[in-house]
Amino acid sequence: MAGWRFSPVWQVSGKARGVRLAVAGLVLGAAAQSALADVWAFVDPQGVAHFASEQVDARYELFFRQAESFDTRLDPPPPERVVSSPVMPDPPPPPSRLLAFFDSSPSYKSVRQILQDASSDHNIDYELLQALIATESGFNTSAVSPKGAIGLMQLMPDTARRYGVDSDRHGPLERKLTDPRINIRAGARYLRDLINMFPGELELALAAYNAGEGAVMRAGNRIPNYKETQNYVKNVMALYAGLKPPAPPAAATPESRYPHSRVRPAIRGGAVGRGNLPAQIPSVPQPPDAATTVSN
């Protein structure tokens, strides 16, 4: 579901000045890395860090540069790029500045075990969940979008109900969605269903998480022509790229001859809420019933 900022943000607990100093220190030297995909950042007076895949305005400074661009499509590369040697170099490590910034966030660290459990239970990369939540809510458990999406993974109440979260004697649905464990469990199940719905097309699954499955289908199984959604996908992928660089290509075999490549983030973006999508978007069809979805 869409979050509540134009640029990806994450709320860092503590004094704004300390957070700004952390960002400033991490930004220094970033330009020395040769790379294709950039992530820019600034910290506002409330101590909220904003991320974007280009310099949106003068407040943004270069945060890190990614050594590889990437795409999740399995398109065959040119013949000269086919790898035939069984000995491959190790992949580059994730940018230390990005990892250090996450590790300085108490709000992120407080939900790491929940993320690890969701990653294992639903066969979703931990780093993908990490990037999506950073974009959606900035790891703010009480975040609410203009259209009513709630919590870490910005779930709309109707979506949450489809995944077994509802009001009962233990409390109203809206309050339950501010519980990190409930929110992440339901959100990860929803994301897993979208990944299954668009196999091999992670960008489409992310676009559907932001704009709805129906919007992606009406666009011919492409990212819809909504600026918000395009920006959202770029930003999640930019952070995902920084947190989990591509694995080294395997030796050429019928199965491994065409490794994943990944899309280079090129435009600014972030999650801003269903309120920024065109008002005429019709309601989307329901995904497969939760009881019949593939459990991973």
Helices and strands as residue ranges (DSSP letters): E 9-11, H 16-27, G 30-32, E 37-43, E 48-52, E 61-66, G 79-81, H 96-103, H 106-109, H 112-122, H 126-136, H 157-162, H 173-176, H 180-197, H 202-211, H 213-218, H 227-243, G 274-276, G 290-292
